[in-house]
Amino acid sequence: MDRIVDDLNAEIERLIQARNLLLGGNSFKRGRRGGRVGAPPGRVLSADARRRISEGMKKRWAERRKTQAAKRPKAA
């Protein structure tokens, strides 16, 4: 019985080593790999670009408020 368990443990170890070679990493890692969640790496906006986007959105929101205010009946 002990010999069977030893053979199984040796086979498991061999398979783990083969998996590590194929995947190039630790087989005991679980879950997601580290890193940022969201935008792919390299997509960084400059401060100027963020400012322009912000101004454009504020302009769009102002237009939307203006059209919604025109649609609503005025209270008497």
PDB file with one MODEL, atoms N, CA, C and O in Angstrom:
MODEL        1
ATOM      1  N   MET A   1       0.825  -1.199   0.000  1.00  0.00           N
ATOM      2  CA  MET A   1       0.000   0.000   0.000  1.00  0.00           C
ATOM      3  C   MET A   1       0.862   1.253   0.000  1.00  0.00           C
ATOM      4  O   MET A   1       0.581   2.196  -0.739  1.00  0.00           O
ATOM      5  N   ASP A   2       1.920   1.275   0.828  1.00  0.00           N
ATOM      6  CA  ASP A   2       2.810   2.434   0.887  1.00  0.00           C
ATOM      7  C   ASP A   2       3.505   2.661  -0.451  1.00  0.00           C
ATOM      8  O   ASP A   2       3.738   3.798  -0.860  1.00  0.00           O
ATOM      9  N   ARG A   3       3.829   1.570  -1.117  1.00  0.00           N
ATOM     10  CA  ARG A   3       4.504   1.702  -2.399  1.00  0.00           C
ATOM     11  C   ARG A   3       3.589   2.358  -3.434  1.00  0.00           C
ATOM     12  O   ARG A   3       4.049   3.168  -4.239  1.00  0.00           O
ATOM     13  N   ILE A   4       2.311   2.019  -3.420  1.00  0.00           N
ATOM     14  CA  ILE A   4       1.340   2.609  -4.349  1.00  0.00           C
ATOM     15  C   ILE A   4       1.225   4.111  -4.090  1.00  0.00           C
ATOM     16  O   ILE A   4       1.220   4.908  -5.028  1.00  0.00           O
ATOM     17  N   VAL A   5       1.133   4.492  -2.818  1.00  0.00           N
ATOM     18  CA  VAL A   5       1.026   5.907  -2.463  1.00  0.00           C
ATOM     19  C   VAL A   5       2.287   6.654  -2.887  1.00  0.00           C
ATOM     20  O   VAL A   5       2.206   7.770  -3.401  1.00  0.00           O
ATOM     21  N   ASP A   6       3.455   6.039  -2.673  1.00  0.00           N
ATOM     22  CA  ASP A   6       4.717   6.661  -3.090  1.00  0.00           C
ATOM     23  C   ASP A   6       4.774   6.826  -4.602  1.00  0.00           C
ATOM     24  O   ASP A   6       5.233   7.856  -5.096  1.00  0.00           O
ATOM     25  N   ASP A   7       4.317   5.830  -5.333  1.00  0.00           N
ATOM     26  CA  ASP A   7       4.285   5.921  -6.801  1.00  0.00           C
ATOM     27  C   ASP A   7       3.337   7.032  -7.260  1.00  0.00           C
ATOM     28  O   ASP A   7       3.649   7.788  -8.181  1.00  0.00           O
ATOM     29  N   LEU A   8       2.179   7.120  -6.608  1.00  0.00           N
ATOM     30  CA  LEU A   8       1.219   8.187  -6.954  1.00  0.00           C
ATOM     31  C   LEU A   8       1.815   9.565  -6.662  1.00  0.00           C
ATOM     32  O   LEU A   8       1.687  10.481  -7.474  1.00  0.00           O
ATOM     33  N   ASN A   9       2.464   9.713  -5.508  1.00  0.00           N
ATOM     34  CA  ASN A   9       3.082  11.004  -5.176  1.00  0.00           C
ATOM     35  C   ASN A   9       4.174  11.373  -6.180  1.00  0.00           C
ATOM     36  O   ASN A   9       4.299  12.539  -6.556  1.00  0.00           O
ATOM     37  N   ALA A  10       4.949  10.408  -6.608  1.00  0.00           N
ATOM     38  CA  ALA A  10       6.001  10.662  -7.598  1.00  0.00           C
ATOM     39  C   ALA A  10       5.387  11.087  -8.933  1.00  0.00           C
ATOM     40  O   ALA A  10       5.891  11.994  -9.596  1.00  0.00           O
ATOM     41  N   GLU A  11       4.305  10.432  -9.315  1.00  0.00           N
ATOM     42  CA  GLU A  11       3.623  10.776 -10.572  1.00  0.00           C
ATOM     43  C   GLU A  11       3.021  12.172 -10.494  1.00  0.00           C
ATOM     44  O   GLU A  11       3.104  12.943 -11.450  1.00  0.00           O
ATOM     45  N   ILE A  12       2.419  12.494  -9.361  1.00  0.00           N
ATOM     46  CA  ILE A  12       1.845  13.834  -9.167  1.00  0.00           C
ATOM     47  C   ILE A  12       2.939  14.896  -9.271  1.00  0.00           C
ATOM     48  O   ILE A  12       2.749  15.920  -9.927  1.00  0.00           O
ATOM     49  N   GLU A  13       4.069  14.658  -8.634  1.00  0.00           N
ATOM     50  CA  GLU A  13       5.180  15.599  -8.686  1.00  0.00           C
ATOM     51  C   GLU A  13       5.680  15.768 -10.123  1.00  0.00           C
ATOM     52  O   GLU A  13       5.984  16.882 -10.549  1.00  0.00           O
ATOM     53  N   ARG A  14       5.763  14.672 -10.861  1.00  0.00           N
ATOM     54  CA  ARG A  14       6.194  14.736 -12.260  1.00  0.00           C
ATOM     55  C   ARG A  14       5.215  15.554 -13.095  1.00  0.00           C
ATOM     56  O   ARG A  14       5.629  16.353 -13.935  1.00  0.00           O
ATOM     57  N   LEU A  15       3.920  15.357 -12.868  1.00  0.00           N
ATOM     58  CA  LEU A  15       2.901  16.107 -13.609  1.00  0.00           C
ATOM     59  C   LEU A  15       2.945  17.598 -13.264  1.00  0.00           C
ATOM     60  O   LEU A  15       2.774  18.445 -14.140  1.00  0.00           O
ATOM     61  N   ILE A  16       3.174  17.915 -11.990  1.00  0.00           N
ATOM     62  CA  ILE A  16       3.275  19.315 -11.574  1.00  0.00           C
ATOM     63  C   ILE A  16       4.474  19.974 -12.261  1.00  0.00           C
ATOM     64  O   ILE A  16       4.367  21.108 -12.729  1.00  0.00           O
ATOM     65  N   GLN A  17       5.586  19.294 -12.327  1.00  0.00           N
ATOM     66  CA  GLN A  17       6.759  19.847 -12.997  1.00  0.00           C
ATOM     67  C   GLN A  17       6.497  20.054 -14.490  1.00  0.00           C
ATOM     68  O   GLN A  17       6.901  21.069 -15.057  1.00  0.00           O
ATOM     69  N   ALA A  18       5.830  19.106 -15.117  1.00  0.00           N
ATOM     70  CA  ALA A  18       5.507  19.242 -16.538  1.00  0.00           C
ATOM     71  C   ALA A  18       4.573  20.432 -16.762  1.00  0.00           C
ATOM     72  O   ALA A  18       4.737  21.185 -17.722  1.00  0.00           O
ATOM     73  N   ARG A  19       3.596  20.597 -15.873  1.00  0.00           N
ATOM     74  CA  ARG A  19       2.664  21.724 -15.978  1.00  0.00           C
ATOM     75  C   ARG A  19       3.400  23.049 -15.815  1.00  0.00           C
ATOM     76  O   ARG A  19       3.128  24.010 -16.535  1.00  0.00           O
ATOM     77  N   ASN A  20       4.335  23.098 -14.863  1.00  0.00           N
ATOM     78  CA  ASN A  20       5.110  24.320 -14.660  1.00  0.00           C
ATOM     79  C   ASN A  20       5.925  24.669 -15.898  1.00  0.00           C
ATOM     80  O   ASN A  20       6.034  25.840 -16.262  1.00  0.00           O
ATOM     81  N   LEU A  21       6.494  23.663 -16.541  1.00  0.00           N
ATOM     82  CA  LEU A  21       7.256  23.919 -17.758  1.00  0.00           C
ATOM     83  C   LEU A  21       6.364  24.466 -18.863  1.00  0.00           C
ATOM     84  O   LEU A  21       6.751  25.383 -19.587  1.00  0.00           O
ATOM     85  N   LEU A  22       5.176  23.903 -18.988  1.00  0.00           N
ATOM     86  CA  LEU A  22       4.258  24.349 -20.038  1.00  0.00           C
ATOM     87  C   LEU A  22       3.711  25.742 -19.776  1.00  0.00           C
ATOM     88  O   LEU A  22       3.611  26.554 -20.697  1.00  0.00           O
ATOM     89  N   LEU A  23       3.359  26.024 -18.543  1.00  0.00           N
ATOM     90  CA  LEU A  23       2.746  27.309 -18.209  1.00  0.00           C
ATOM     91  C   LEU A  23       3.757  28.374 -17.816  1.00  0.00           C
ATOM     92  O   LEU A  23       3.437  29.563 -17.807  1.00  0.00           O
ATOM     93  N   GLY A  24       4.955  27.962 -17.498  1.00  0.00           N
ATOM     94  CA  GLY A  24       5.984  28.922 -17.131  1.00  0.00           C
ATOM     95  C   GLY A  24       5.740  29.580 -15.806  1.00  0.00           C
ATOM     96  O   GLY A  24       6.073  30.754 -15.645  1.00  0.00           O
ATOM     97  N   GLY A  25       5.185  28.894 -14.867  1.00  0.00           N
ATOM     98  CA  GLY A  25       4.908  29.498 -13.571  1.00  0.00           C
ATOM     99  C   GLY A  25       4.647  28.475 -12.507  1.00  0.00           C
ATOM    100  O   GLY A  25       4.832  27.274 -12.706  1.00  0.00           O
ATOM    101  N   ASN A  26       4.215  28.969 -11.378  1.00  0.00           N
ATOM    102  CA  ASN A  26       3.918  28.118 -10.230  1.00  0.00           C
ATOM    103  C   ASN A  26       2.537  27.508 -10.417  1.00  0.00           C
ATOM    104  O   ASN A  26       1.573  28.225 -10.687  1.00  0.00           O
ATOM    105  N   SER A  27       2.434  26.198 -10.275  1.00  0.00           N
ATOM    106  CA  SER A  27       1.154  25.524 -10.486  1.00  0.00           C
ATOM    107  C   SER A  27       0.189  25.747  -9.327  1.00  0.00           C
ATOM    108  O   SER A  27      -0.987  25.401  -9.435  1.00  0.00           O
ATOM    109  N   PHE A  28       0.658  26.310  -8.233  1.00  0.00           N
ATOM    110  CA  PHE A  28      -0.202  26.495  -7.076  1.00  0.00           C
ATOM    111  C   PHE A  28      -0.853  27.861  -7.048  1.00  0.00           C
ATOM    112  O   PHE A  28      -1.588  28.167  -6.109  1.00  0.00           O
ATOM    113  N   LYS A  29      -0.605  28.698  -8.058  1.00  0.00           N
ATOM    114  CA  LYS A  29      -1.251  30.009  -8.108  1.00  0.00           C
ATOM    115  C   LYS A  29      -2.740  29.808  -8.328  1.00  0.00           C
ATOM    116  O   LYS A  29      -3.158  28.923  -9.073  1.00  0.00           O
ATOM    117  N   ARG A  30      -3.513  30.622  -7.684  1.00  0.00           N
ATOM    118  CA  ARG A  30      -4.963  30.553  -7.842  1.00  0.00           C
ATOM    119  C   ARG A  30      -5.481  31.940  -8.196  1.00  0.00           C
ATOM    120  O   ARG A  30      -4.876  32.948  -7.831  1.00  0.00           O
ATOM    121  N   GLY A  31      -6.592  31.985  -8.901  1.00  0.00           N
ATOM    122  CA  GLY A  31      -7.247  33.248  -9.175  1.00  0.00           C
ATOM    123  C   GLY A  31      -6.536  34.038 -10.259  1.00  0.00           C
ATOM    124  O   GLY A  31      -5.762  33.497 -11.049  1.00  0.00           O
ATOM    125  N   ARG A  32      -6.820  35.333 -10.274  1.00  0.00           N
ATOM    126  CA  ARG A  32      -6.305  36.231 -11.288  1.00  0.00           C
ATOM    127  C   ARG A  32      -4.841  36.536 -11.059  1.00  0.00           C
ATOM    128  O   ARG A  32      -4.347  36.497  -9.932  1.00  0.00           O
ATOM    129  N   ARG A  33      -4.178  36.832 -12.116  1.00  0.00           N
ATOM    130  CA  ARG A  33      -2.805  37.300 -11.992  1.00  0.00           C
ATOM    131  C   ARG A  33      -2.846  38.772 -11.636  1.00  0.00           C
ATOM    132  O   ARG A  33      -3.841  39.449 -11.897  1.00  0.00           O
ATOM    133  N   GLY A  34      -1.785  39.267 -11.048  1.00  0.00           N
ATOM    134  CA  GLY A  34      -1.735  40.652 -10.590  1.00  0.00           C
ATOM    135  C   GLY A  34      -1.877  41.643 -11.735  1.00  0.00           C
ATOM    136  O   GLY A  34      -1.844  41.264 -12.905  1.00  0.00           O
ATOM    137  N   GLY A  35      -2.030  42.886 -11.395  1.00  0.00           N
ATOM    138  CA  GLY A  35      -2.133  43.921 -12.408  1.00  0.00           C
ATOM    139  C   GLY A  35      -3.388  44.741 -12.245  1.00  0.00           C
ATOM    140  O   GLY A  35      -4.239  44.473 -11.397  1.00  0.00           O
ATOM    141  N   ARG A  36      -3.471  45.747 -13.086  1.00  0.00           N
ATOM    142  CA  ARG A  36      -4.634  46.631 -13.030  1.00  0.00           C
ATOM    143  C   ARG A  36      -5.857  45.950 -13.626  1.00  0.00           C
ATOM    144  O   ARG A  36      -5.746  45.083 -14.493  1.00  0.00           O
ATOM    145  N   VAL A  37      -6.994  46.349 -13.156  1.00  0.00           N
ATOM    146  CA  VAL A  37      -8.251  45.884 -13.713  1.00  0.00           C
ATOM    147  C   VAL A  37      -8.814  47.053 -14.499  1.00  0.00           C
ATOM    148  O   VAL A  37      -8.828  48.179 -14.002  1.00  0.00           O
ATOM    149  N   GLY A  38      -9.270  46.813 -15.697  1.00  0.00           N
ATOM    150  CA  GLY A  38      -9.837  47.897 -16.486  1.00  0.00           C
ATOM    151  C   GLY A  38      -9.089  48.075 -17.782  1.00  0.00           C
ATOM    152  O   GLY A  38      -8.956  47.133 -18.563  1.00  0.00           O
ATOM    153  N   ALA A  39      -8.597  49.278 -18.018  1.00  0.00           N
ATOM    154  CA  ALA A  39      -7.935  49.613 -19.272  1.00  0.00           C
ATOM    155  C   ALA A  39      -6.675  48.772 -19.455  1.00  0.00           C
ATOM    156  O   ALA A  39      -5.955  48.510 -18.491  1.00  0.00           O
ATOM    157  N   PRO A  40      -6.412  48.353 -20.680  1.00  0.00           N
ATOM    158  CA  PRO A  40      -5.183  47.608 -20.918  1.00  0.00           C
ATOM    159  C   PRO A  40      -3.964  48.492 -20.683  1.00  0.00           C
ATOM    160  O   PRO A  40      -4.071  49.715 -20.775  1.00  0.00           O
ATOM    161  N   PRO A  41      -2.824  47.913 -20.387  1.00  0.00           N
ATOM    162  CA  PRO A  41      -1.629  48.702 -20.118  1.00  0.00           C
ATOM    163  C   PRO A  41      -1.287  49.607 -21.297  1.00  0.00           C
ATOM    164  O   PRO A  41      -1.469  49.228 -22.453  1.00  0.00           O
ATOM    165  N   GLY A  42      -0.801  50.777 -21.002  1.00  0.00           N
ATOM    166  CA  GLY A  42      -0.391  51.685 -22.052  1.00  0.00           C
ATOM    167  C   GLY A  42      -1.442  52.711 -22.426  1.00  0.00           C
ATOM    168  O   GLY A  42      -1.168  53.588 -23.245  1.00  0.00           O
ATOM    169  N   ARG A  43      -2.618  52.635 -21.862  1.00  0.00           N
ATOM    170  CA  ARG A  43      -3.666  53.604 -22.180  1.00  0.00           C
ATOM    171  C   ARG A  43      -3.741  54.624 -21.058  1.00  0.00           C
ATOM    172  O   ARG A  43      -4.612  54.547 -20.191  1.00  0.00           O
ATOM    173  N   VAL A  44      -2.835  55.566 -21.081  1.00  0.00           N
ATOM    174  CA  VAL A  44      -2.776  56.585 -20.052  1.00  0.00           C
ATOM    175  C   VAL A  44      -3.111  57.914 -20.705  1.00  0.00           C
ATOM    176  O   VAL A  44      -2.528  58.269 -21.729  1.00  0.00           O
ATOM    177  N   LEU A  45      -4.042  58.647 -20.124  1.00  0.00           N
ATOM    178  CA  LEU A  45      -4.419  59.950 -20.658  1.00  0.00           C
ATOM    179  C   LEU A  45      -3.589  61.035 -19.998  1.00  0.00           C
ATOM    180  O   LEU A  45      -3.299  60.987 -18.802  1.00  0.00           O
ATOM    181  N   SER A  46      -3.218  62.002 -20.800  1.00  0.00           N
ATOM    182  CA  SER A  46      -2.508  63.144 -20.231  1.00  0.00           C
ATOM    183  C   SER A  46      -3.510  64.017 -19.494  1.00  0.00           C
ATOM    184  O   SER A  46      -4.721  63.876 -19.666  1.00  0.00           O
ATOM    185  N   ALA A  47      -2.992  64.916 -18.674  1.00  0.00           N
ATOM    186  CA  ALA A  47      -3.866  65.821 -17.933  1.00  0.00           C
ATOM    187  C   ALA A  47      -4.661  66.691 -18.905  1.00  0.00           C
ATOM    188  O   ALA A  47      -5.835  66.976 -18.667  1.00  0.00           O
ATOM    189  N   ASP A  48      -4.025  67.112 -19.996  1.00  0.00           N
ATOM    190  CA  ASP A  48      -4.702  67.942 -20.990  1.00  0.00           C
ATOM    191  C   ASP A  48      -5.853  67.182 -21.646  1.00  0.00           C
ATOM    192  O   ASP A  48      -6.927  67.742 -21.866  1.00  0.00           O
ATOM    193  N   ALA A  49      -5.627  65.908 -21.958  1.00  0.00           N
ATOM    194  CA  ALA A  49      -6.681  65.100 -22.575  1.00  0.00           C
ATOM    195  C   ALA A  49      -7.845  64.906 -21.608  1.00  0.00           C
ATOM    196  O   ALA A  49      -9.005  64.989 -22.012  1.00  0.00           O
ATOM    197  N   ARG A  50      -7.544  64.649 -20.335  1.00  0.00           N
ATOM    198  CA  ARG A  50      -8.620  64.508 -19.339  1.00  0.00           C
ATOM    199  C   ARG A  50      -9.411  65.803 -19.215  1.00  0.00           C
ATOM    200  O   ARG A  50     -10.634  65.770 -19.079  1.00  0.00           O
ATOM    201  N   ARG A  51      -8.724  66.947 -19.261  1.00  0.00           N
ATOM    202  CA  ARG A  51      -9.385  68.244 -19.157  1.00  0.00           C
ATOM    203  C   ARG A  51     -10.316  68.456 -20.349  1.00  0.00           C
ATOM    204  O   ARG A  51     -11.447  68.911 -20.179  1.00  0.00           O
ATOM    205  N   ARG A  52      -9.842  68.127 -21.566  1.00  0.00           N
ATOM    206  CA  ARG A  52     -10.678  68.302 -22.752  1.00  0.00           C
ATOM    207  C   ARG A  52     -11.903  67.399 -22.711  1.00  0.00           C
ATOM    208  O   ARG A  52     -12.999  67.823 -23.078  1.00  0.00           O
ATOM    209  N   ILE A  53     -11.727  66.170 -22.270  1.00  0.00           N
ATOM    210  CA  ILE A  53     -12.867  65.255 -22.146  1.00  0.00           C
ATOM    211  C   ILE A  53     -13.859  65.787 -21.127  1.00  0.00           C
ATOM    212  O   ILE A  53     -15.068  65.748 -21.354  1.00  0.00           O
ATOM    213  N   SER A  54     -13.355  66.284 -20.005  1.00  0.00           N
ATOM    214  CA  SER A  54     -14.215  66.831 -18.962  1.00  0.00           C
ATOM    215  C   SER A  54     -15.025  68.024 -19.485  1.00  0.00           C
ATOM    216  O   SER A  54     -16.230  68.117 -19.252  1.00  0.00           O
ATOM    217  N   GLU A  55     -14.353  68.923 -20.187  1.00  0.00           N
ATOM    218  CA  GLU A  55     -15.056  70.092 -20.728  1.00  0.00           C
ATOM    219  C   GLU A  55     -16.116  69.685 -21.736  1.00  0.00           C
ATOM    220  O   GLU A  55     -17.208  70.252 -21.757  1.00  0.00           O
ATOM    221  N   GLY A  56     -15.795  68.695 -22.580  1.00  0.00           N
ATOM    222  CA  GLY A  56     -16.764  68.227 -23.561  1.00  0.00           C
ATOM    223  C   GLY A  56     -17.981  67.602 -22.903  1.00  0.00           C
ATOM    224  O   GLY A  56     -19.108  67.828 -23.343  1.00  0.00           O
ATOM    225  N   MET A  57     -17.764  66.812 -21.845  1.00  0.00           N
ATOM    226  CA  MET A  57     -18.891  66.200 -21.145  1.00  0.00           C
ATOM    227  C   MET A  57     -19.752  67.262 -20.466  1.00  0.00           C
ATOM    228  O   MET A  57     -20.980  67.183 -20.494  1.00  0.00           O
ATOM    229  N   LYS A  58     -19.116  68.241 -19.866  1.00  0.00           N
ATOM    230  CA  LYS A  58     -19.893  69.313 -19.218  1.00  0.00           C
ATOM    231  C   LYS A  58     -20.737  70.056 -20.239  1.00  0.00           C
ATOM    232  O   LYS A  58     -21.871  70.441 -19.953  1.00  0.00           O
ATOM    233  N   LYS A  59     -20.186  70.259 -21.428  1.00  0.00           N
ATOM    234  CA  LYS A  59     -20.931  70.932 -22.491  1.00  0.00           C
ATOM    235  C   LYS A  59     -22.132  70.077 -22.912  1.00  0.00           C
ATOM    236  O   LYS A  59     -23.232  70.596 -23.100  1.00  0.00           O
ATOM    237  N   ARG A  60     -21.913  68.761 -23.057  1.00  0.00           N
ATOM    238  CA  ARG A  60     -23.014  67.868 -23.433  1.00  0.00           C
ATOM    239  C   ARG A  60     -24.102  67.839 -22.368  1.00  0.00           C
ATOM    240  O   ARG A  60     -25.292  67.862 -22.684  1.00  0.00           O
ATOM    241  N   TRP A  61     -23.683  67.789 -21.090  1.00  0.00           N
ATOM    242  CA  TRP A  61     -24.670  67.771 -20.006  1.00  0.00           C
ATOM    243  C   TRP A  61     -25.469  69.064 -19.979  1.00  0.00           C
ATOM    244  O   TRP A  61     -26.673  69.040 -19.725  1.00  0.00           O
ATOM    245  N   ALA A  62     -24.818  70.193 -20.238  1.00  0.00           N
ATOM    246  CA  ALA A  62     -25.519  71.478 -20.257  1.00  0.00           C
ATOM    247  C   ALA A  62     -26.553  71.493 -21.380  1.00  0.00           C
ATOM    248  O   ALA A  62     -27.675  71.955 -21.175  1.00  0.00           O
ATOM    249  N   GLU A  63     -26.194  70.998 -22.553  1.00  0.00           N
ATOM    250  CA  GLU A  63     -27.138  70.921 -23.667  1.00  0.00           C
ATOM    251  C   GLU A  63     -28.320  70.025 -23.317  1.00  0.00           C
ATOM    252  O   GLU A  63     -29.468  70.347 -23.625  1.00  0.00           O
ATOM    253  N   ARG A  64     -28.033  68.914 -22.679  1.00  0.00           N
ATOM    254  CA  ARG A  64     -29.100  67.983 -22.312  1.00  0.00           C
ATOM    255  C   ARG A  64     -30.055  68.625 -21.300  1.00  0.00           C
ATOM    256  O   ARG A  64     -31.273  68.494 -21.420  1.00  0.00           O
ATOM    257  N   ARG A  65     -29.496  69.317 -20.307  1.00  0.00           N
ATOM    258  CA  ARG A  65     -30.349  70.005 -19.325  1.00  0.00           C
ATOM    259  C   ARG A  65     -31.201  71.070 -20.001  1.00  0.00           C
ATOM    260  O   ARG A  65     -32.364  71.259 -19.646  1.00  0.00           O
ATOM    261  N   LYS A  66     -30.625  71.763 -20.972  1.00  0.00           N
ATOM    262  CA  LYS A  66     -31.350  72.816 -21.669  1.00  0.00           C
ATOM    263  C   LYS A  66     -32.533  72.233 -22.434  1.00  0.00           C
ATOM    264  O   LYS A  66     -33.632  72.786 -22.387  1.00  0.00           O
ATOM    265  N   THR A  67     -32.317  71.113 -23.146  1.00  0.00           N
ATOM    266  CA  THR A  67     -33.409  70.522 -23.924  1.00  0.00           C
ATOM    267  C   THR A  67     -34.469  69.912 -23.010  1.00  0.00           C
ATOM    268  O   THR A  67     -35.657  69.963 -23.326  1.00  0.00           O
ATOM    269  N   GLN A  68     -34.057  69.339 -21.890  1.00  0.00           N
ATOM    270  CA  GLN A  68     -35.031  68.773 -20.956  1.00  0.00           C
ATOM    271  C   GLN A  68     -35.837  69.870 -20.283  1.00  0.00           C
ATOM    272  O   GLN A  68     -37.028  69.691 -20.027  1.00  0.00           O
ATOM    273  N   ALA A  69     -35.213  70.996 -19.994  1.00  0.00           N
ATOM    274  CA  ALA A  69     -35.933  72.102 -19.369  1.00  0.00           C
ATOM    275  C   ALA A  69     -36.962  72.685 -20.345  1.00  0.00           C
ATOM    276  O   ALA A  69     -38.034  73.121 -19.924  1.00  0.00           O
ATOM    277  N   ALA A  70     -36.648  72.696 -21.634  1.00  0.00           N
ATOM    278  CA  ALA A  70     -37.580  73.220 -22.641  1.00  0.00           C
ATOM    279  C   ALA A  70     -38.773  72.284 -22.800  1.00  0.00           C
ATOM    280  O   ALA A  70     -39.873  72.748 -23.099  1.00  0.00           O
ATOM    281  N   LYS A  71     -38.589  70.994 -22.612  1.00  0.00           N
ATOM    282  CA  LYS A  71     -39.678  70.036 -22.775  1.00  0.00           C
ATOM    283  C   LYS A  71     -40.660  70.076 -21.603  1.00  0.00           C
ATOM    284  O   LYS A  71     -41.849  69.813 -21.777  1.00  0.00           O
ATOM    285  N   ARG A  72     -40.157  70.405 -20.406  1.00  0.00           N
ATOM    286  CA  ARG A  72     -41.019  70.401 -19.229  1.00  0.00           C
ATOM    287  C   ARG A  72     -41.951  71.614 -19.232  1.00  0.00           C
ATOM    288  O   ARG A  72     -41.525  72.720 -19.562  1.00  0.00           O
ATOM    289  N   PRO A  73     -43.227  71.411 -18.863  1.00  0.00           N
ATOM    290  CA  PRO A  73     -44.138  72.568 -18.778  1.00  0.00           C
ATOM    291  C   PRO A  73     -43.759  73.424 -17.544  1.00  0.00           C
ATOM    292  O   PRO A  73     -43.357  72.915 -16.498  1.00  0.00           O
ATOM    293  N   LYS A  74     -43.909  74.729 -17.726  1.00  0.00           N
ATOM    294  CA  LYS A  74     -43.586  75.648 -16.622  1.00  0.00           C
ATOM    295  C   LYS A  74     -44.698  75.641 -15.594  1.00  0.00           C
ATOM    296  O   LYS A  74     -45.880  75.614 -15.938  1.00  0.00           O
ATOM    297  N   ALA A  75     -44.308  75.667 -14.327  1.00  0.00           N
ATOM    298  CA  ALA A  75     -45.288  75.667 -13.232  1.00  0.00           C
ATOM    299  C   ALA A  75     -45.853  77.075 -13.088  1.00  0.00           C
ATOM    300  O   ALA A  75     -45.121  78.058 -13.195  1.00  0.00           O
ATOM    301  N   ALA A  76     -47.156  77.168 -12.844  1.00  0.00           N
ATOM    302  CA  ALA A  76     -47.789  78.491 -12.756  1.00  0.00           C
ATOM    303  C   ALA A  76     -47.979  78.929 -11.341  1.00  0.00           C
ATOM    304  O   ALA A  76     -48.497  80.019 -11.096  1.00  0.00           O
TER     305      ALA A  76
ENDMDL
END
